[in-house]
């Protein structure tokens, strides 16, 4: 949100229409930025989880090993 506002007010680099209200146009830029981030996060999260799942098997890494060590050490105290 801050990037959009700084880009508009200080750099004057956003393609805005003079005849339309600026507030509505800035809200559209902000909403489209958050929508883009949401869609990219939804698209790339699945492959990362699959990659961790298969690579941890291939590399024989226990992803919970460090967590188990911490819980055991806290139970001893």
N, C-alpha and C positions, 0 to 999 in steps of 0.2 A: 504494500500500500504506500509506504513512504517513497519507494522508488518511483512510482507513478507520479506522485505529487511533486517530487523534486524534479523529475524529468519535465513535467509540464511548466511549473512556475519558474524554475531557474534556467533550464536549458532550452525551453520552448521547442522541444523536439517531438512532441506528439501531434499526429495529424488530427486536429480538432476542427470542427465546423464552426465558423463564426456565427451563423444564424441560429444555431441550436444552443440550449443552455449548457454551460460548461460542467456543472455538477453532474448532470445525467451522463455526459460523455466520460467523465473521469470514473464514475461508478461502473460503467461498462468495461473500461480498461481494467479496473481493479478486479471485478468479478470474472472477467475472462482470464486474468492471470491466475487467480485461485482455482478456476475450473481446469486450466491447463495443468497446474501442479497436481491436482487431485487425479486427473486422468493418467498422468505419467506415473504417479505413485501406484495407482491400481495396476497399471500395465507392467511395471518392473518389480513389484514386490513378489509376485508368484515365482518368476524365474530365479530370483535370489534365494528364496526358501528352498526351491528344488535343487539349486546348485549346492547349497549348504548340506542338504540331506544326502545327496549322492556323493559329494566330495568328502564328507566326513566318513562315509562308509569306505570309499576308495582309499583314503589316506589313513584309515583306521584311527580316527580321532573321536573320542567320546565328548560330545559337546556339553555334557553335564558334569564332567569330571571335576572341574574347578568349583562348581557349585556344591557338589557333594563334599569336597574337602573343606569348604568354608562352613557348611552346616555341621559337619562332624567336629570341627574345631570349636565352634560356638557351643555345641552341646557339652563338650568337656569342661568348659569354663563355668 
